[in-house]
Amino acid sequence: MSAGGGQEVKAAQFDVAKLGHIDSHQFTVILGFLVATKVFLTLPSYITARIGTGAWLTILVSAALAGVGLWGWVAWCKATGNLGFVPSVRLTLGRVLGDLIALALTVYFVLVTSFSVRVFAGGAVIGLLPEFPIEILIAIVIASAMYAAWLGLESVARAATFFYPLTLLAIVIVGLGSYRLFDIRHLHPLFGMGIPVILRESVVQLGIFGGISVTAIFKSYLRNPDGLPKAAFAGLSVASLFMVASVVLVAAILPYPENTRHVISLGVIARTVYLGRFLQKIEALFTFTWFFASAVHASTCYMVTFVLLSQLMNTHTYRPLVPGVGLLTFGIAALPGSIHAAGRLLSGVYTYLGSFSVALGPALYIIATTRGTQGQAAHVAQLLGKLQRQADYSEDRQTNPAHPSTGEGAQSGMQGEETR
């Protein structure tokens, strides 16, 4: 094999599935859904139970720490160029460790998807459909999310863009409709259980922002990669304000410790809203909005999972994975015996794997800077661009027929690229 052919084989190993492209605004909305949808779950009551009336300050401090993590992800994205996530992490850490890191993130998103769907289904059954089998509701949410993911990244982005303002509107209606119940005195003492507790819990709760790793996972699918930093920080900022507002709303209407006794506290508040003779059932609007928000959140998590798995397996398709991943998440979602158990498991995933996801960005950037990954990534990107410009190149194949990407030659080429 010629030297040029060998380089093309190396480059072909870094090619990834083509799932379409999204713009910066759509990415902002996607990141907002991944982070802020937690307000529909047990977040307000859970955070308040741990920190008291200073819960909203804890979220602000955690958001600031997450901003540092996001800076690391953005800087690493710039250092590795427009290569896919798994190829980039392989260049940074090597094949074995890189694949383990990507697999850990895959597990994180699978577990978040499963337990989030279970918490939503449990809350909907309790609040709206007491006689409805919860397994059927879980299956409906998963089927809806899987169908969106089956259609591709652009479809998920369009669904997120459509439902994001509707979700915000529902929260605004609940907030304005419950203004008679709002009492700012319920927010005192301002620092809750004290500043040391707030700072400690801010580190513990850092994992609720674990979705920021999608910045690097979707980086090669943005139409304008230069707009990634602004879009990512805008998404984090909007999501953080959304979460703070929801916790303040709950704390000011349901005084501590009363607000810790309700699993879905925003749903309880929605039930108390009275807007007139024709708008008495606002909790139904809230529940349906909650369903769509959960479905979009799940479909985005599925899309992230498919991107990671397809890149780990070096394939140009993800659709054969859809049935298996769907059944896996349904099985995990059906495991918890109650909404409380699912909430505790989800909290554990955020605390450990979510915090790992936030801290991974700066760690990857430091390692990439130390190892000189930027030069390697630029070289691979140049070879990959040359390969893609060939007349017989196809997005449906790993490489062109003249240079098969399987076998010992390809594997040795990959290892040679990683050890340069």
Number of C-alpha atoms within 10 A of each C-alpha: 7 7 8 10 14 17 18 25 28 25 27 26 22 24 26 27 20 15 17 13 18 21 17 22 17 22 26 25 26 28 28 25 27 26 22 27 21 20 21 26 26 26 23 29 27 23 20 24 17 16 22 27 27 25 28 29 21 28 25 17 18 25 25 17 18 24 19 16 25 30 18 22 29 24 20 26 27 18 22 26 18 19 23 23 26 28 24 27 24 22 27 28 19 17 17 9 13 20 20 15 17 21 16 15 24 20 15 22 22 22 22 26 27 25 27 27 29 32 27 28 27 26 24 21 16 15 16 13 14 12 8 13 12 20 15 11 19 22 19 14 22 25 18 16 25 24 14 24 27 20 13 20 24 18 17 26 24 17 21 27 19 13 17 19 12 14 19 12 14 20 21 13 16 24 22 13 17 19 13 10 15 18 14 13 12 17 23 15 12 16 19 21 15 14 15 10 16 24 15 13 19 22 17 16 23 27 25 28 30 29 27 28 24 21 24 27 21 21 24 22 22 18 14 13 17 12 14 24 19 13 21 27 19 19 25 27 18 17 25 23 16 19 24 20 17 23 27 22 25 24 31 21 23 24 19 20 14 14 24 22 13 16 21 26 28 27 23 16 20 24 18 16 22 15 15 8 7 8 11 14 16 21 22 15 15 21 20 14 21 23 18 20 25 27 26 30 28 29 30 28 27 28 26 21 27 24 26 24 19 19 24 19 13 19 17 19 20 21 14 11 14 18 11 11 16 18 14 14 22 22 14 16 25 18 13 17 11 13 22 14 15 24 22 15 17 21 20 13 22 24 19 17 21 26 22 19 26 26 22 19 24 19 15 21 23 16 14 23 16 11 15 14 23 20 15 20 21 16 13 25 19 12 19 21 15 12 22 18 10 10 8 11 14 15 14 12 17 22 22 19 11 9 16 16 24 12 8 9 16 21 15 14 18 23 14 11 17 17 9 9
